[in-house]
Amino acid sequence: MFEEVKLDFIMITCYKDNPQSQRVIEKNGLSLYKEIELPSTSGKLKESYAFILRKENYK
C-alpha cells in the first residue's frame, strides 16, 4: 500500500471526547503520536489526538 502511493506514513486525528473513534483507529494499527488541538465546528479549539501508522510498521 505505501509503495503504491509513495507515502512514508498515514496520520489521522480525532477529538479526545470520542473514544469510539479512538478504538477504531487503534484497531486499524495506528499508534498515538501526540496530543494536539483541533478546531471544532464552532471554531473553538478542542483537545485531540493524532495517530500515525509508519510504513515500516505496516503489516
N, C-alpha and C positions, 0 to 999 in steps of 0.2 A: 504494500500500500504506500509506504513512504517514498519508495523509489519511483513509483508511477507518477506522483505529483511533486516530486523533488522537495520534500519537507524534512526538516530535522526534528520537529516536534509539533504536537497538536495541543492547543490550550483552550480551556473552556472555563466559564465563570458562572457562579450562582450566588444568590443572596444567602447570608448566614441563617436567615429565618426560614429557609426552605430545605429541611432535612431530606425530603423525598428526592429532590434533585441531586443532593449530595450523594445519596446512596446509589442512584442510577449511574452517576459519573464514576464513582469508585468501582462499581461492579463491572464497568467497561474498561477497567485497567488504568485509569488516570489517578495520579497521586497529588495530594495537596502540595501546591507550590508556594503560595504565600497568601496572607490576608491583605485585602485591598478595599477601597471604597468605590462604589459604582453609583451613578445617578439612577434614581427610581423614576417611575412615570410622573411623579410630582415634581421632579427636578432636584429633590434633596438627595444628598449622598447617603447610601446605605452600606453597612458593613457587609463585605462579601468575601468569597473565596475564589482563588484562581487555582485550577487544577491543570496538570501537564502530563502528557504521555510522550516520552522521548523515543526517537527512532530505535536506539539501542535496547530499550526496554519493551518494545513491541513484540508480541508473540505471534 
